[in-house]
Amino acid sequence: MDKICPICGSPLREDFTKPKEYMWRYDCYRCGKFKILEDGLMALNGLISGIELNAKTKIYISGWIREHQGSDIIIDAERLKSLMSLQELSVFEKADKILQYLAKKFPVAGATINYKFYKIGEILSLIEHQTYAKSIEDPSMKVFKENAPDLLPIVAIGRIIDVREFYYIWEDYLINEQHYISKESKITPAGWAYLETFRHPNPDSKKAFVAMWFDKKMEIIYDDHIKKAIEEAEYNPIQIGRKEHNNNINDEIIAEIRSSKFIIADFTGNRGGVYYEAGFAYGLKIEVIHTCRKDWWDNVVLRRVKAELRNKEKEIVKIKEKRKVHFDLNHHAFIIWKDGKDLHDKLLNRIKATIV
């Protein structure tokens, strides 16, 4: 079998097709449906400098594609470069994704998850060693065709590295440790209760709230770059300074955050309001994308300020100003930007890669 996915190496459901010049369409058991442009294929084959995709990176890209099924996924060199920065997941985060996926597939409480999980090892071994039989009548390929549609999406969603990791998450953690899955392969009451903690308040919202410093230069950055990136990602930007209203501004801010799919919090200027708005969104389980201009990230700068001396005379003096994002936040995956274009490009990639 030579028709395999160029990302994860799994067999394709159907032969790839070429709907138009320089674009190929794939339907993979593991990744799902997606399209690849010519430079994307070149990057996957290691022919574009600056894009190095190892086996683990491809596993995470496969998972990202699977999570975004339903949208028109087009993979090119630029998209692959942005997906290289996908954060690695902990064992617990992988388990959460698997549990959430199964809850969507089996939404009725008490339903048995009738997948043959004991076949995962056999299926992953075929993919790892690329030992596909040529005949579809071969017993190993029959096992693959019967079980891959159920099992490989779970492997993709969980960013599973190998069969050992899957069984550790499935048996040791979800069944034996947390008791979120019963030994009869049902989501337990404890599992359903845990799933409630992940409920997004606004899953269908197209709003993106922007918390930022209302400085003249930053307003230009918003108009020319932040707003543009949000709209290109097909969301509606909300910046409270641009919205007409008759309400108390704090009430208006809270109302807009509550109804947003995600917020962008730019910490340039180290404004207290941005900290408050980001924290409020975080408490509501609304995704926060953290950004900051490079000169406000972690620097000490000299500023010239007008000071009044003891003799009441006024003089221009130099002072040291410490610019640093608070340590409670600086461990997050911040977008550190140099100029408007840099922010636009990084922000657009982050929205596309992380907002589901």
N, C-alpha and C positions, 0 to 999 in steps of 0.2 A: 504494500500500500504506500503510494508515494504522494498522495494528496493530504498533506498535513498542515496544521496551523503554523504560520511563520513566527508566532509569538510563543505559544506554549508547547508545540510539538504534538498536540493531540490530533487524531484523525478528524477530518471535516465531515459534517453531516452530508454535504453535497460537494461536488467539485467546485472550486472557486470559479467565479465568473468575472468577466471584464466588461462592466456596463458601459463604460466610455473610455476614451483614450487616457492612459496613464492612471487609471483607478481600478483596483481589484476589490471584489466583494467576497467576504468569507462568512461562513456559518459554522462555528466551531462548537464541539460538544462542551468544552470547558469555558472558553471566553464568551461565547454567544455570537451575535451578529455584529459585524463592523466592516469598515472599508479602509483600504490602505492606498495611499498615493505612491508614486514611483520612488520619491526620495525617502519615504517611510520604509520601503523594502530595502533600499540601499543602506539605511541606518541600521536596520535589523541584521543585515549581513556584514556590519562592521566597516562599511565603505565611506562613512562620513566622520571626519575627525570631530572630537569633542562629544561624541555620543557612544558611550561604552555600556552595553547592556549585558550584564552577567545573568546567570540562571535565576538568582533571587530577584533581581530587578524585573525580569520578565514575568515571574510569578505575581509580583505586585501589579504590574501592568495588566495582566490577565484578569486579576481580581477587580481592578478599576473598570475595565471594559464590561465585565459581568454586572457590576453594580449599576452601570449606566445604560443597561438594556432598555430599549424603548425610545431612546434618543438617537439622532443620526450621528453615529460615531465615525469620524474620519481620522485616521492615523497618518500623520506625516512626520517629517524629521523634527519640526518645531514642537509638535505635540509630544513626541517621544522624549525630547530633551526636557520638557517640563515635567513629564511623568517620572523621570529619573529621580526627582526630589520627593517622591511620595514617602511619607514617614513609615518606618517599620512598625508593625503592630506587636504588642506584647501577647503572650499566650492568652491572657484574660480578654484582650480586645478581639482576638481571633475567635475565641469561644462565644463572645457576645454576638459577633456577626453571624456565626453559624446558627445560633439560637434564634436570632431575629429572622433569618432567612427561612428557617423551618416553620416558624410561627406564621409567616405569610403563606407558605405552601400548605400548611395544615391548620387553618384558622379556627377550627371547631375544637373546643376543649374536650379532651378525652379521645380524640382521634389517634389512631396508631400510625406512626411514621413507617410506612411499609416499604422502606428501602433496604436493600441487601448490603448493609455496611461492611459485612465480612468480605465482600468482593473488591473493596477499595484497593487492597494490596495488590491484587492480580492486575487491576486496571492501571494503577500507577506504575507497576513494573513494566508493562507493555510500553507505556509512554517514555519512561526513563531510558529503556534500552532500545527503543524503536524496533521492537521485534514483532511487527505486525505481519500476520499471515496474508498471503496474496489472495487466497480464496475466502469469500465471505462465509462459506460453509464451515470453515475451520472452527473447532469448539472454542478456542480462545477469542476469536472475533465475535462469535455468537454471544459470549458472556459480555464482551465489551458493548456490543450494540444494544443488548437488553438492559444494561445497568448504567452505562455512561450518561445517558440523559438525566438520570436522577442524581448520580453521585458526583460527577465532575463539576456541576455548578456550585455545589457545597465546597468542594476543594478550592475552587476559584475564589468564592466569597470569603473563605477563611484564610486566604493567602497561605495555604498549607504547603510546607516545604517537602515533606515526604510522609510515608505511611506511618512511621513511628510517631510523628507529631500529631497526625490526625487521631490515632487511637489514644494518645495521651489526653488530648483535649476532649474527645468524645467519651471515653470510658472513665479515665482517672478523674477528670475535672467535672464535666457536665453531669455524669451519672453518679459516680461514687463520692465525690467531694461535695459538690453543691446541691445535688439531687434536683437539678432542673429538668433532667430527663430520667424517666423510670427505666428499669431494666426491660420493660415491655415496649420500649421505644415510644413513650407518650410524654408530652410536655406536662410536667407535674404542676400542682397548684403553686408551689414555690417558684417554678419557672415562669408561670403566667404573671405572678406578682412582680417578679424581677423585670419582666418585659415592660410592665407599665412605667418603669422608671425611664425608659427610652422614648416614650411617646413625645414626638415633636409637637409643639403647640400650633405650628402653622405649616403643615406639610405641603400645602398647595399654594402658599403665598409666592408672589413674584416680586415682593418688595425687598430692597436692600437698604438698610439704614446706615448712614455715614456719620460717625462721630469724629469730630476733628476740631482743630484750632481755627477760629474765625479771624485769621490774619489775611491781609490783602494778597500776599504772595501765595498763601495756601488756597485761597479762593480761586486763583487762576489755575492752580494744580487740580483743584476739584473740577472746574469747568472743562478743562482741556484734556484731562487724563483719567481721573477717578471715575467721573460720570460716564465717560466714553467706554471704559473697560467694563463697567457694570452693564451698560446697554448692549455691548457686543456679546456679553454672556447671556443676554436675553432676560435681564431682570430690570426692575424699575428703581432707580436711585432716589432715595429720600434724604435730603439734607435740610434740617429744620430751619436754617437761615433762609432757605429759598421757598419755603412753604407759606402761603397766605393762611392766616387763622386769627380767630378772636379769643382764643383760650389762653390760659396761663401757659407759658412756654414749657414749664416743667411737666405739666400734665400732657401737653402735646407730644413732648419727647417720649414719655413713658408709653403713651398710646401707640405711637409709631413703632417703637421697639417691639411692643407686644404683638403687633401684627406683621412683623417682618420674618422672612425666611432666614436671613443672616444679617450680621452687621459688619461693617468695616470700621475698625477703631484705629485711627492714626494718632500716634503718640508724639508726633513732632510738636514741640512747644511745651510738652509735659503738662498739659492742661488737666486740672482736676475733674472737669466735667466729662472728659473722655474716659477716665478711670471709672467714674460712676456709671456711665452708660454701658461700658463694656461689662462691668460687674453685674449690672442689672440684667443684661441679656444672658450672661453666663448662668445666672440663677434661674432663668426661665428655660434653660437647655437650648438656647438659640445659638447657632454657630457664630463664633467671633473670629474674623480674620484680622490679625494684629499687624500693623505697619508702622514704620518710623523712618524719617529721613536720617541718613547716615550721620550728619553732624549733630543730631540730637540723641543718638543711640547710647554712646558711652564716651563722652569727650569733656575736656575742660578747655574752654575758650576764653580769650581776652575780649572784654567788651569795654567800649568807651561810654561812660555815663556822666551826666551832669550832677555834681555833688555840691552841697553847701558846706563851706568850711566853718570853723569855730568863729572866725571874725565876720561871719555872715556873707563873705564873698563866695561867688559861685565859680566852680572850676570844672573842666573836663578831666576825669581821672579814668585810669584803666583798672578794671576789676576782673577777677577770675570767676567765671560762671561754670558751674558743674552741670552738665547735661547728661542725664542718665535715667533710663527707664527703671522704675522701681523693681527691686529684686524679686518681688512676689510674682512678677509677670515676665521677666526677661528670659525665663526658661522656655517660654512658648516659641512656636515656630514663626518668628517675626519675619516679615518682608522688610529687609533693609534696603532703601532705595536712594539713588544718587540724584536723579532728576525726574521730571515728569514722565518721559518716555520709558525710563527704567521702571518706574512705578506702574505705569499702564501695562507693560508687558508681563511683569511678574504677577500683578494683581489678576489679570485676565487668566493667566495659566493657573493660579491658585484657585480661583472660583471654579473653573472648569474641572480641576482635578479633585476638589474636595467637597463641593456643594452638590448633594444628591437630591 
